[in-house]
Amino acid sequence: MVKSFHNFVQLCSTRWLCRYNVINVLLEHYNELKTYFEVVNKKKCYTARMLNEILHDEVNYLYLIILKPVLYELNKVNCIFQLNYVEID
């Protein structure tokens, strides 16, 4: 299966609604990122070593899995509030 290339969006403290998109892309490419940072980790780069440790920690992976549907619902509610016409049942 061929995956399309995604640009990674940098998180911003004022744009918290974008976190769903960031987590979605991270989870979609999680195994590829783990493999990449395993290889780069061997070049003795501190940042690569830290990212490698973060990606290999199963707690962080579970955290992202749990956050994804929660952030999806928050984004959905936010989109409803941004509509010009809101129907209240």
PDB file of N, CA, C and O in Angstrom:
ATOM      1  N   MET A   1       0.843  -1.181   0.000  1.00  0.00           N
ATOM      2  CA  MET A   1       0.000   0.000   0.000  1.00  0.00           C
ATOM      3  C   MET A   1       0.886   1.241   0.000  1.00  0.00           C
ATOM      4  O   MET A   1       1.794   1.350   0.824  1.00  0.00           O
ATOM      5  N   VAL A   2       0.639   2.160  -0.898  1.00  0.00           N
ATOM      6  CA  VAL A   2       1.422   3.380  -1.009  1.00  0.00           C
ATOM      7  C   VAL A   2       0.695   4.490  -0.268  1.00  0.00           C
ATOM      8  O   VAL A   2      -0.480   4.760  -0.513  1.00  0.00           O
ATOM      9  N   LYS A   3       1.423   5.130   0.648  1.00  0.00           N
ATOM     10  CA  LYS A   3       0.839   6.243   1.388  1.00  0.00           C
ATOM     11  C   LYS A   3       1.256   7.550   0.739  1.00  0.00           C
ATOM     12  O   LYS A   3       2.379   7.684   0.253  1.00  0.00           O
ATOM     13  N   SER A   4       0.358   8.498   0.736  1.00  0.00           N
ATOM     14  CA  SER A   4       0.694   9.797   0.182  1.00  0.00           C
ATOM     15  C   SER A   4       1.518  10.587   1.191  1.00  0.00           C
ATOM     16  O   SER A   4       1.429  10.357   2.398  1.00  0.00           O
ATOM     17  N   PHE A   5       2.312  11.510   0.691  1.00  0.00           N
ATOM     18  CA  PHE A   5       3.171  12.317   1.538  1.00  0.00           C
ATOM     19  C   PHE A   5       2.346  13.402   2.218  1.00  0.00           C
ATOM     20  O   PHE A   5       1.517  14.054   1.584  1.00  0.00           O
ATOM     21  N   HIS A   6       2.579  13.586   3.499  1.00  0.00           N
ATOM     22  CA  HIS A   6       1.900  14.637   4.261  1.00  0.00           C
ATOM     23  C   HIS A   6       2.934  15.598   4.811  1.00  0.00           C
ATOM     24  O   HIS A   6       4.004  15.188   5.260  1.00  0.00           O
ATOM     25  N   ASN A   7       2.609  16.870   4.772  1.00  0.00           N
ATOM     26  CA  ASN A   7       3.443  17.842   5.459  1.00  0.00           C
ATOM     27  C   ASN A   7       3.068  17.820   6.927  1.00  0.00           C
ATOM     28  O   ASN A   7       1.887  17.806   7.274  1.00  0.00           O
ATOM     29  N   PHE A   8       4.065  17.817   7.779  1.00  0.00           N
ATOM     30  CA  PHE A   8       3.796  17.843   9.205  1.00  0.00           C
ATOM     31  C   PHE A   8       3.584  19.280   9.638  1.00  0.00           C
ATOM     32  O   PHE A   8       4.395  20.157   9.340  1.00  0.00           O
ATOM     33  N   VAL A   9       2.493  19.510  10.339  1.00  0.00           N
ATOM     34  CA  VAL A   9       2.139  20.839  10.800  1.00  0.00           C
ATOM     35  C   VAL A   9       2.709  21.027  12.193  1.00  0.00           C
ATOM     36  O   VAL A   9       2.550  20.172  13.064  1.00  0.00           O
ATOM     37  N   GLN A  10       3.376  22.155  12.392  1.00  0.00           N
ATOM     38  CA  GLN A  10       3.931  22.432  13.708  1.00  0.00           C
ATOM     39  C   GLN A  10       2.809  22.908  14.626  1.00  0.00           C
ATOM     40  O   GLN A  10       1.964  23.714  14.237  1.00  0.00           O
ATOM     41  N   LEU A  11       2.823  22.391  15.854  1.00  0.00           N
ATOM     42  CA  LEU A  11       1.804  22.793  16.817  1.00  0.00           C
ATOM     43  C   LEU A  11       2.022  24.225  17.265  1.00  0.00           C
ATOM     44  O   LEU A  11       3.156  24.690  17.381  1.00  0.00           O
ATOM     45  N   CYS A  12       0.936  24.906  17.513  1.00  0.00           N
ATOM     46  CA  CYS A  12       0.981  26.283  17.989  1.00  0.00           C
ATOM     47  C   CYS A  12       0.033  26.377  19.176  1.00  0.00           C
ATOM     48  O   CYS A  12      -1.068  25.827  19.141  1.00  0.00           O
ATOM     49  N   SER A  13       0.455  27.066  20.215  1.00  0.00           N
ATOM     50  CA  SER A  13      -0.370  27.127  21.427  1.00  0.00           C
ATOM     51  C   SER A  13      -1.694  27.849  21.197  1.00  0.00           C
ATOM     52  O   SER A  13      -2.663  27.587  21.909  1.00  0.00           O
ATOM     53  N   THR A  14      -1.758  28.745  20.226  1.00  0.00           N
ATOM     54  CA  THR A  14      -3.002  29.475  19.984  1.00  0.00           C
ATOM     55  C   THR A  14      -3.922  28.765  18.998  1.00  0.00           C
ATOM     56  O   THR A  14      -5.095  29.121  18.889  1.00  0.00           O
ATOM     57  N   ARG A  15      -3.413  27.772  18.282  1.00  0.00           N
ATOM     58  CA  ARG A  15      -4.232  27.039  17.309  1.00  0.00           C
ATOM     59  C   ARG A  15      -4.466  25.622  17.801  1.00  0.00           C
ATOM     60  O   ARG A  15      -4.082  24.661  17.134  1.00  0.00           O
ATOM     61  N   TRP A  16      -5.083  25.486  18.943  1.00  0.00           N
ATOM     62  CA  TRP A  16      -5.238  24.169  19.572  1.00  0.00           C
ATOM     63  C   TRP A  16      -6.178  23.255  18.805  1.00  0.00           C
ATOM     64  O   TRP A  16      -6.125  22.039  18.989  1.00  0.00           O
ATOM     65  N   LEU A  17      -7.035  23.799  17.954  1.00  0.00           N
ATOM     66  CA  LEU A  17      -7.937  22.945  17.181  1.00  0.00           C
ATOM     67  C   LEU A  17      -7.213  22.196  16.066  1.00  0.00           C
ATOM     68  O   LEU A  17      -7.760  21.243  15.510  1.00  0.00           O
ATOM     69  N   CYS A  18      -6.016  22.602  15.736  1.00  0.00           N
ATOM     70  CA  CYS A  18      -5.225  21.897  14.711  1.00  0.00           C
ATOM     71  C   CYS A  18      -4.593  20.630  15.263  1.00  0.00           C
ATOM     72  O   CYS A  18      -4.037  19.843  14.497  1.00  0.00           O
ATOM     73  N   ARG A  19      -4.661  20.416  16.544  1.00  0.00           N
ATOM     74  CA  ARG A  19      -4.011  19.253  17.143  1.00  0.00           C
ATOM     75  C   ARG A  19      -4.572  17.941  16.597  1.00  0.00           C
ATOM     76  O   ARG A  19      -3.835  16.961  16.483  1.00  0.00           O
ATOM     77  N   TYR A  20      -5.844  17.903  16.263  1.00  0.00           N
ATOM     78  CA  TYR A  20      -6.399  16.676  15.689  1.00  0.00           C
ATOM     79  C   TYR A  20      -5.683  16.323  14.392  1.00  0.00           C
ATOM     80  O   TYR A  20      -5.310  15.169  14.180  1.00  0.00           O
ATOM     81  N   ASN A  21      -5.492  17.303  13.531  1.00  0.00           N
ATOM     82  CA  ASN A  21      -4.828  17.047  12.250  1.00  0.00           C
ATOM     83  C   ASN A  21      -3.394  16.569  12.456  1.00  0.00           C
ATOM     84  O   ASN A  21      -2.930  15.667  11.758  1.00  0.00           O
ATOM     85  N   VAL A  22      -2.700  17.168  13.406  1.00  0.00           N
ATOM     86  CA  VAL A  22      -1.316  16.774  13.685  1.00  0.00           C
ATOM     87  C   VAL A  22      -1.270  15.343  14.204  1.00  0.00           C
ATOM     88  O   VAL A  22      -0.455  14.544  13.745  1.00  0.00           O
ATOM     89  N   ILE A  23      -2.137  15.013  15.155  1.00  0.00           N
ATOM     90  CA  ILE A  23      -2.160  13.665  15.729  1.00  0.00           C
ATOM     91  C   ILE A  23      -2.574  12.646  14.676  1.00  0.00           C
ATOM     92  O   ILE A  23      -2.039  11.538  14.639  1.00  0.00           O
ATOM     93  N   ASN A  24      -3.508  13.007  13.835  1.00  0.00           N
ATOM     94  CA  ASN A  24      -3.950  12.101  12.777  1.00  0.00           C
ATOM     95  C   ASN A  24      -2.790  11.743  11.842  1.00  0.00           C
ATOM     96  O   ASN A  24      -2.603  10.573  11.510  1.00  0.00           O
ATOM     97  N   VAL A  25      -2.020  12.734  11.420  1.00  0.00           N
ATOM     98  CA  VAL A  25      -0.879  12.486  10.530  1.00  0.00           C
ATOM     99  C   VAL A  25       0.207  11.700  11.259  1.00  0.00           C
ATOM    100  O   VAL A  25       0.812  10.797  10.681  1.00  0.00           O
ATOM    101  N   LEU A  26       0.458  12.036  12.523  1.00  0.00           N
ATOM    102  CA  LEU A  26       1.457  11.291  13.299  1.00  0.00           C
ATOM    103  C   LEU A  26       1.094   9.818  13.409  1.00  0.00           C
ATOM    104  O   LEU A  26       1.942   8.948  13.215  1.00  0.00           O
ATOM    105  N   LEU A  27      -0.159   9.544  13.717  1.00  0.00           N
ATOM    106  CA  LEU A  27      -0.575   8.148  13.847  1.00  0.00           C
ATOM    107  C   LEU A  27      -0.552   7.420  12.508  1.00  0.00           C
ATOM    108  O   LEU A  27      -0.243   6.230  12.445  1.00  0.00           O
ATOM    109  N   GLU A  28      -0.875   8.132  11.454  1.00  0.00           N
ATOM    110  CA  GLU A  28      -0.869   7.520  10.128  1.00  0.00           C
ATOM    111  C   GLU A  28       0.547   7.096   9.715  1.00  0.00           C
ATOM    112  O   GLU A  28       0.721   6.105   9.005  1.00  0.00           O
ATOM    113  N   HIS A  29       1.545   7.846  10.160  1.00  0.00           N
ATOM    114  CA  HIS A  29       2.938   7.575   9.776  1.00  0.00           C
ATOM    115  C   HIS A  29       3.786   7.131  10.963  1.00  0.00           C
ATOM    116  O   HIS A  29       5.009   7.262  10.928  1.00  0.00           O
ATOM    117  N   TYR A  30       3.163   6.615  12.001  1.00  0.00           N
ATOM    118  CA  TYR A  30       3.876   6.305  13.241  1.00  0.00           C
ATOM    119  C   TYR A  30       4.999   5.289  13.027  1.00  0.00           C
ATOM    120  O   TYR A  30       6.119   5.507  13.489  1.00  0.00           O
ATOM    121  N   ASN A  31       4.725   4.206  12.348  1.00  0.00           N
ATOM    122  CA  ASN A  31       5.754   3.177  12.139  1.00  0.00           C
ATOM    123  C   ASN A  31       6.905   3.692  11.279  1.00  0.00           C
ATOM    124  O   ASN A  31       8.064   3.366  11.535  1.00  0.00           O
ATOM    125  N   GLU A  32       6.596   4.485  10.273  1.00  0.00           N
ATOM    126  CA  GLU A  32       7.641   5.051   9.431  1.00  0.00           C
ATOM    127  C   GLU A  32       8.513   6.009  10.227  1.00  0.00           C
ATOM    128  O   GLU A  32       9.733   6.025  10.062  1.00  0.00           O
ATOM    129  N   LEU A  33       7.890   6.812  11.094  1.00  0.00           N
ATOM    130  CA  LEU A  33       8.654   7.730  11.933  1.00  0.00           C
ATOM    131  C   LEU A  33       9.552   6.973  12.906  1.00  0.00           C
ATOM    132  O   LEU A  33      10.706   7.348  13.113  1.00  0.00           O
ATOM    133  N   LYS A  34       9.018   5.907  13.501  1.00  0.00           N
ATOM    134  CA  LYS A  34       9.833   5.093  14.412  1.00  0.00           C
ATOM    135  C   LYS A  34      11.054   4.541  13.693  1.00  0.00           C
ATOM    136  O   LYS A  34      12.167   4.607  14.216  1.00  0.00           O
ATOM    137  N   THR A  35      10.854   4.003  12.511  1.00  0.00           N
ATOM    138  CA  THR A  35      11.964   3.435  11.745  1.00  0.00           C
ATOM    139  C   THR A  35      12.977   4.507  11.363  1.00  0.00           C
ATOM    140  O   THR A  35      14.184   4.289  11.466  1.00  0.00           O
ATOM    141  N   TYR A  36      12.495   5.654  10.927  1.00  0.00           N
ATOM    142  CA  TYR A  36      13.391   6.738  10.527  1.00  0.00           C
ATOM    143  C   TYR A  36      14.265   7.181  11.696  1.00  0.00           C
ATOM    144  O   TYR A  36      15.477   7.330  11.543  1.00  0.00           O
ATOM    145  N   PHE A  37      13.655   7.392  12.865  1.00  0.00           N
ATOM    146  CA  PHE A  37      14.435   7.883  13.994  1.00  0.00           C
ATOM    147  C   PHE A  37      15.313   6.807  14.612  1.00  0.00           C
ATOM    148  O   PHE A  37      16.271   7.128  15.315  1.00  0.00           O
ATOM    149  N   GLU A  38      15.012   5.550  14.368  1.00  0.00           N
ATOM    150  CA  GLU A  38      15.944   4.484  14.762  1.00  0.00           C
ATOM    151  C   GLU A  38      17.228   4.598  13.952  1.00  0.00           C
ATOM    152  O   GLU A  38      18.326   4.456  14.490  1.00  0.00           O
ATOM    153  N   VAL A  39      17.085   4.854  12.659  1.00  0.00           N
ATOM    154  CA  VAL A  39      18.254   4.973  11.783  1.00  0.00           C
ATOM    155  C   VAL A  39      19.037   6.244  12.102  1.00  0.00           C
ATOM    156  O   VAL A  39      20.261   6.206  12.224  1.00  0.00           O
ATOM    157  N   VAL A  40      18.339   7.360  12.235  1.00  0.00           N
ATOM    158  CA  VAL A  40      18.999   8.637  12.498  1.00  0.00           C
ATOM    159  C   VAL A  40      19.619   8.647  13.894  1.00  0.00           C
ATOM    160  O   VAL A  40      20.621   9.324  14.122  1.00  0.00           O
ATOM    161  N   ASN A  41      19.033   7.906  14.820  1.00  0.00           N
ATOM    162  CA  ASN A  41      19.536   7.838  16.190  1.00  0.00           C
ATOM    163  C   ASN A  41      20.985   7.353  16.224  1.00  0.00           C
ATOM    164  O   ASN A  41      21.736   7.719  17.128  1.00  0.00           O
ATOM    165  N   LYS A  42      21.376   6.554  15.271  1.00  0.00           N
ATOM    166  CA  LYS A  42      22.734   6.008  15.233  1.00  0.00           C
ATOM    167  C   LYS A  42      23.773   7.061  14.870  1.00  0.00           C
ATOM    168  O   LYS A  42      24.972   6.814  15.005  1.00  0.00           O
ATOM    169  N   LYS A  43      23.339   8.223  14.416  1.00  0.00           N
ATOM    170  CA  LYS A  43      24.269   9.294  14.051  1.00  0.00           C
ATOM    171  C   LYS A  43      24.594  10.196  15.239  1.00  0.00           C
ATOM    172  O   LYS A  43      25.231  11.235  15.067  1.00  0.00           O
ATOM    173  N   LYS A  44      24.175   9.819  16.417  1.00  0.00           N
ATOM    174  CA  LYS A  44      24.467  10.521  17.666  1.00  0.00           C
ATOM    175  C   LYS A  44      23.916  11.948  17.694  1.00  0.00           C
ATOM    176  O   LYS A  44      24.570  12.868  18.186  1.00  0.00           O
ATOM    177  N   CYS A  45      22.730  12.114  17.169  1.00  0.00           N
ATOM    178  CA  CYS A  45      22.032  13.397  17.217  1.00  0.00           C
ATOM    179  C   CYS A  45      21.113  13.383  18.434  1.00  0.00           C
ATOM    180  O   CYS A  45      20.296  12.475  18.586  1.00  0.00           O
ATOM    181  N   TYR A  46      21.243  14.384  19.300  1.00  0.00           N
ATOM    182  CA  TYR A  46      20.468  14.422  20.538  1.00  0.00           C
ATOM    183  C   TYR A  46      18.969  14.470  20.253  1.00  0.00           C
ATOM    184  O   TYR A  46      18.203  13.728  20.866  1.00  0.00           O
ATOM    185  N   THR A  47      18.546  15.324  19.341  1.00  0.00           N
ATOM    186  CA  THR A  47      17.121  15.458  19.032  1.00  0.00           C
ATOM    187  C   THR A  47      16.559  14.158  18.480  1.00  0.00           C
ATOM    188  O   THR A  47      15.460  13.746  18.852  1.00  0.00           O
ATOM    189  N   ALA A  48      17.300  13.515  17.601  1.00  0.00           N
ATOM    190  CA  ALA A  48      16.849  12.237  17.041  1.00  0.00           C
ATOM    191  C   ALA A  48      16.750  11.179  18.130  1.00  0.00           C
ATOM    192  O   ALA A  48      15.821  10.371  18.129  1.00  0.00           O
ATOM    193  N   ARG A  49      17.703  11.180  19.061  1.00  0.00           N
ATOM    194  CA  ARG A  49      17.674  10.208  20.154  1.00  0.00           C
ATOM    195  C   ARG A  49      16.442  10.423  21.036  1.00  0.00           C
ATOM    196  O   ARG A  49      15.787   9.460  21.435  1.00  0.00           O
ATOM    197  N   MET A  50      16.129  11.684  21.338  1.00  0.00           N
ATOM    198  CA  MET A  50      14.957  11.979  22.172  1.00  0.00           C
ATOM    199  C   MET A  50      13.662  11.605  21.445  1.00  0.00           C
ATOM    200  O   MET A  50      12.764  11.020  22.050  1.00  0.00           O
ATOM    201  N   LEU A  51      13.559  11.934  20.169  1.00  0.00           N
ATOM    202  CA  LEU A  51      12.361  11.572  19.406  1.00  0.00           C
ATOM    203  C   LEU A  51      12.224  10.061  19.281  1.00  0.00           C
ATOM    204  O   LEU A  51      11.114   9.531  19.314  1.00  0.00           O
ATOM    205  N   ASN A  52      13.336   9.373  19.140  1.00  0.00           N
ATOM    206  CA  ASN A  52      13.320   7.915  19.081  1.00  0.00           C
ATOM    207  C   ASN A  52      12.773   7.333  20.384  1.00  0.00           C
ATOM    208  O   ASN A  52      11.963   6.406  20.361  1.00  0.00           O
ATOM    209  N   GLU A  53      13.213   7.873  21.514  1.00  0.00           N
ATOM    210  CA  GLU A  53      12.718   7.404  22.814  1.00  0.00           C
ATOM    211  C   GLU A  53      11.224   7.682  22.967  1.00  0.00           C
ATOM    212  O   GLU A  53      10.480   6.835  23.461  1.00  0.00           O
ATOM    213  N   ILE A  54      10.792   8.853  22.550  1.00  0.00           N
ATOM    214  CA  ILE A  54       9.373   9.215  22.649  1.00  0.00           C
ATOM    215  C   ILE A  54       8.521   8.284  21.790  1.00  0.00           C
ATOM    216  O   ILE A  54       7.472   7.817  22.231  1.00  0.00           O
ATOM    217  N   LEU A  55       8.968   8.017  20.572  1.00  0.00           N
ATOM    218  CA  LEU A  55       8.193   7.174  19.661  1.00  0.00           C
ATOM    219  C   LEU A  55       8.170   5.714  20.087  1.00  0.00           C
ATOM    220  O   LEU A  55       7.232   4.992  19.750  1.00  0.00           O
ATOM    221  N   HIS A  56       9.173   5.270  20.816  1.00  0.00           N
ATOM    222  CA  HIS A  56       9.209   3.877  21.260  1.00  0.00           C
ATOM    223  C   HIS A  56       8.534   3.668  22.612  1.00  0.00           C
ATOM    224  O   HIS A  56       8.435   2.535  23.084  1.00  0.00           O
ATOM    225  N   ASP A  57       8.076   4.733  23.230  1.00  0.00           N
ATOM    226  CA  ASP A  57       7.348   4.621  24.492  1.00  0.00           C
ATOM    227  C   ASP A  57       5.874   4.351  24.169  1.00  0.00           C
ATOM    228  O   ASP A  57       5.194   5.197  23.588  1.00  0.00           O
ATOM    229  N   GLU A  58       5.394   3.177  24.546  1.00  0.00           N
ATOM    230  CA  GLU A  58       4.016   2.772  24.235  1.00  0.00           C
ATOM    231  C   GLU A  58       2.980   3.675  24.903  1.00  0.00           C
ATOM    232  O   GLU A  58       1.863   3.804  24.400  1.00  0.00           O
ATOM    233  N   VAL A  59       3.330   4.295  26.018  1.00  0.00           N
ATOM    234  CA  VAL A  59       2.395   5.202  26.700  1.00  0.00           C
ATOM    235  C   VAL A  59       2.089   6.398  25.800  1.00  0.00           C
ATOM    236  O   VAL A  59       0.940   6.832  25.715  1.00  0.00           O
ATOM    237  N   ASN A  60       3.096   6.924  25.139  1.00  0.00           N
ATOM    238  CA  ASN A  60       2.874   8.052  24.231  1.00  0.00           C
ATOM    239  C   ASN A  60       1.978   7.656  23.062  1.00  0.00           C
ATOM    240  O   ASN A  60       1.119   8.431  22.644  1.00  0.00           O
ATOM    241  N   TYR A  61       2.178   6.457  22.539  1.00  0.00           N
ATOM    242  CA  TYR A  61       1.336   5.971  21.441  1.00  0.00           C
ATOM    243  C   TYR A  61      -0.121   5.833  21.900  1.00  0.00           C
ATOM    244  O   TYR A  61      -1.038   6.249  21.192  1.00  0.00           O
ATOM    245  N   LEU A  62      -0.326   5.259  23.067  1.00  0.00           N
ATOM    246  CA  LEU A  62      -1.691   5.116  23.595  1.00  0.00           C
ATOM    247  C   LEU A  62      -2.329   6.478  23.860  1.00  0.00           C
ATOM    248  O   LEU A  62      -3.523   6.669  23.628  1.00  0.00           O
ATOM    249  N   TYR A  63      -1.534   7.408  24.342  1.00  0.00           N
ATOM    250  CA  TYR A  63      -2.012   8.768  24.577  1.00  0.00           C
ATOM    251  C   TYR A  63      -2.554   9.370  23.275  1.00  0.00           C
ATOM    252  O   TYR A  63      -3.621   9.984  23.273  1.00  0.00           O
ATOM    253  N   LEU A  64      -1.832   9.198  22.186  1.00  0.00           N
ATOM    254  CA  LEU A  64      -2.283   9.714  20.889  1.00  0.00           C
ATOM    255  C   LEU A  64      -3.540   8.999  20.404  1.00  0.00           C
ATOM    256  O   LEU A  64      -4.445   9.629  19.857  1.00  0.00           O
ATOM    257  N   ILE A  65      -3.595   7.688  20.606  1.00  0.00           N
ATOM    258  CA  ILE A  65      -4.772   6.903  20.206  1.00  0.00           C
ATOM    259  C   ILE A  65      -6.013   7.376  20.960  1.00  0.00           C
ATOM    260  O   ILE A  65      -7.092   7.480  20.378  1.00  0.00           O
ATOM    261  N   ILE A  66      -5.863   7.659  22.237  1.00  0.00           N
ATOM    262  CA  ILE A  66      -6.997   8.108  23.053  1.00  0.00           C
ATOM    263  C   ILE A  66      -7.400   9.526  22.685  1.00  0.00           C
ATOM    264  O   ILE A  66      -8.590   9.840  22.639  1.00  0.00           O
ATOM    265  N   LEU A  67      -6.429  10.383  22.423  1.00  0.00           N
ATOM    266  CA  LEU A  67      -6.733  11.778  22.107  1.00  0.00           C
ATOM    267  C   LEU A  67      -7.409  11.972  20.753  1.00  0.00           C
ATOM    268  O   LEU A  67      -8.202  12.898  20.581  1.00  0.00           O
ATOM    269  N   LYS A  68      -7.106  11.124  19.817  1.00  0.00           N
ATOM    270  CA  LYS A  68      -7.608  11.312  18.449  1.00  0.00           C
ATOM    271  C   LYS A  68      -9.130  11.425  18.371  1.00  0.00           C
ATOM    272  O   LYS A  68      -9.615  12.400  17.795  1.00  0.00           O
ATOM    273  N   PRO A  69      -9.918  10.485  18.917  1.00  0.00           N
ATOM    274  CA  PRO A  69     -11.377  10.637  18.811  1.00  0.00           C
ATOM    275  C   PRO A  69     -11.926  11.806  19.634  1.00  0.00           C
ATOM    276  O   PRO A  69     -12.932  12.412  19.265  1.00  0.00           O
ATOM    277  N   VAL A  70     -11.267  12.114  20.738  1.00  0.00           N
ATOM    278  CA  VAL A  70     -11.717  13.241  21.564  1.00  0.00           C
ATOM    279  C   VAL A  70     -11.540  14.544  20.795  1.00  0.00           C
ATOM    280  O   VAL A  70     -12.448  15.374  20.749  1.00  0.00           O
ATOM    281  N   LEU A  71     -10.377  14.717  20.198  1.00  0.00           N
ATOM    282  CA  LEU A  71     -10.122  15.932  19.428  1.00  0.00           C
ATOM    283  C   LEU A  71     -10.991  16.002  18.176  1.00  0.00           C
ATOM    284  O   LEU A  71     -11.366  17.088  17.736  1.00  0.00           O
ATOM    285  N   TYR A  72     -11.306  14.853  17.610  1.00  0.00           N
ATOM    286  CA  TYR A  72     -12.205  14.828  16.455  1.00  0.00           C
ATOM    287  C   TYR A  72     -13.571  15.402  16.839  1.00  0.00           C
ATOM    288  O   TYR A  72     -14.133  16.224  16.114  1.00  0.00           O
ATOM    289  N   GLU A  73     -14.091  14.968  17.968  1.00  0.00           N
ATOM    290  CA  GLU A  73     -15.400  15.469  18.418  1.00  0.00           C
ATOM    291  C   GLU A  73     -15.343  16.958  18.744  1.00  0.00           C
ATOM    292  O   GLU A  73     -16.285  17.691  18.443  1.00  0.00           O
ATOM    293  N   LEU A  74     -14.265  17.408  19.346  1.00  0.00           N
ATOM    294  CA  LEU A  74     -14.119  18.839  19.634  1.00  0.00           C
ATOM    295  C   LEU A  74     -14.089  19.655  18.347  1.00  0.00           C
ATOM    296  O   LEU A  74     -14.700  20.721  18.271  1.00  0.00           O
ATOM    297  N   ASN A  75     -13.392  19.168  17.353  1.00  0.00           N
ATOM    298  CA  ASN A  75     -13.362  19.862  16.067  1.00  0.00           C
ATOM    299  C   ASN A  75     -14.736  19.899  15.423  1.00  0.00           C
ATOM    300  O   ASN A  75     -15.126  20.904  14.829  1.00  0.00           O
ATOM    301  N   LYS A  76     -15.467  18.802  15.542  1.00  0.00           N
ATOM    302  CA  LYS A  76     -16.809  18.735  14.967  1.00  0.00           C
ATOM    303  C   LYS A  76     -17.730  19.762  15.634  1.00  0.00           C
ATOM    304  O   LYS A  76     -18.475  20.468  14.953  1.00  0.00           O
ATOM    305  N   VAL A  77     -17.678  19.841  16.939  1.00  0.00           N
ATOM    306  CA  VAL A  77     -18.504  20.811  17.672  1.00  0.00           C
ATOM    307  C   VAL A  77     -18.095  22.234  17.306  1.00  0.00           C
ATOM    308  O   VAL A  77     -18.950  23.100  17.121  1.00  0.00           O
ATOM    309  N   ASN A  78     -16.817  22.469  17.203  1.00  0.00           N
ATOM    310  CA  ASN A  78     -16.342  23.797  16.836  1.00  0.00           C
ATOM    311  C   ASN A  78     -16.838  24.191  15.448  1.00  0.00           C
ATOM    312  O   ASN A  78     -17.227  25.340  15.236  1.00  0.00           O
ATOM    313  N   CYS A  79     -16.829  23.268  14.514  1.00  0.00           N
ATOM    314  CA  CYS A  79     -17.335  23.556  13.162  1.00  0.00           C
ATOM    315  C   CYS A  79     -18.823  23.884  13.186  1.00  0.00           C
ATOM    316  O   CYS A  79     -19.282  24.743  12.433  1.00  0.00           O
ATOM    317  N   ILE A  80     -19.564  23.220  14.027  1.00  0.00           N
ATOM    318  CA  ILE A  80     -20.998  23.505  14.158  1.00  0.00           C
ATOM    319  C   ILE A  80     -21.205  24.918  14.685  1.00  0.00           C
ATOM    320  O   ILE A  80     -22.085  25.637  14.211  1.00  0.00           O
ATOM    321  N   PHE A  81     -20.394  25.320  15.670  1.00  0.00           N
ATOM    322  CA  PHE A  81     -20.515  26.669  16.226  1.00  0.00           C
ATOM    323  C   PHE A  81     -20.110  27.745  15.219  1.00  0.00           C
ATOM    324  O   PHE A  81     -20.551  28.889  15.332  1.00  0.00           O
ATOM    325  N   GLN A  82     -19.296  27.402  14.262  1.00  0.00           N
ATOM    326  CA  GLN A  82     -18.854  28.381  13.273  1.00  0.00           C
ATOM    327  C   GLN A  82     -19.815  28.523  12.097  1.00  0.00           C
ATOM    328  O   GLN A  82     -19.621  29.397  11.252  1.00  0.00           O
ATOM    329  N   LEU A  83     -20.831  27.696  12.027  1.00  0.00           N
ATOM    330  CA  LEU A  83     -21.801  27.792  10.944  1.00  0.00           C
ATOM    331  C   LEU A  83     -22.590  29.092  11.039  1.00  0.00           C
ATOM    332  O   LEU A  83     -22.831  29.609  12.130  1.00  0.00           O
ATOM    333  N   ASN A  84     -22.984  29.606   9.890  1.00  0.00           N
ATOM    334  CA  ASN A  84     -23.807  30.818   9.864  1.00  0.00           C
ATOM    335  C   ASN A  84     -25.235  30.523  10.290  1.00  0.00           C
ATOM    336  O   ASN A  84     -25.897  31.357  10.909  1.00  0.00           O
ATOM    337  N   TYR A  85     -25.702  29.329   9.953  1.00  0.00           N
ATOM    338  CA  TYR A  85     -27.062  28.941  10.283  1.00  0.00           C
ATOM    339  C   TYR A  85     -26.988  27.700  11.157  1.00  0.00           C
ATOM    340  O   TYR A  85     -26.476  26.663  10.734  1.00  0.00           O
ATOM    341  N   VAL A  86     -27.493  27.809  12.359  1.00  0.00           N
ATOM    342  CA  VAL A  86     -27.470  26.680  13.286  1.00  0.00           C
ATOM    343  C   VAL A  86     -28.902  26.258  13.558  1.00  0.00           C
ATOM    344  O   VAL A  86     -29.746  27.080  13.915  1.00  0.00           O
ATOM    345  N   GLU A  87     -29.169  24.978  13.388  1.00  0.00           N
ATOM    346  CA  GLU A  87     -30.497  24.443  13.648  1.00  0.00           C
ATOM    347  C   GLU A  87     -30.500  23.799  15.025  1.00  0.00           C
ATOM    348  O   GLU A  87     -29.728  22.877  15.288  1.00  0.00           O
ATOM    349  N   ILE A  88     -31.356  24.279  15.891  1.00  0.00           N
ATOM    350  CA  ILE A  88     -31.460  23.731  17.241  1.00  0.00           C
ATOM    351  C   ILE A  88     -32.692  22.846  17.300  1.00  0.00           C
ATOM    352  O   ILE A  88     -33.801  23.285  16.996  1.00  0.00           O
ATOM    353  N   ASP A  89     -32.489  21.596  17.695  1.00  0.00           N
ATOM    354  CA  ASP A  89     -33.610  20.650  17.787  1.00  0.00           C
ATOM    355  C   ASP A  89     -34.276  20.716  19.131  1.00  0.00           C
ATOM    356  O   ASP A  89     -35.236  19.987  19.381  1.00  0.00           O
TER     357      ASP A  89
END
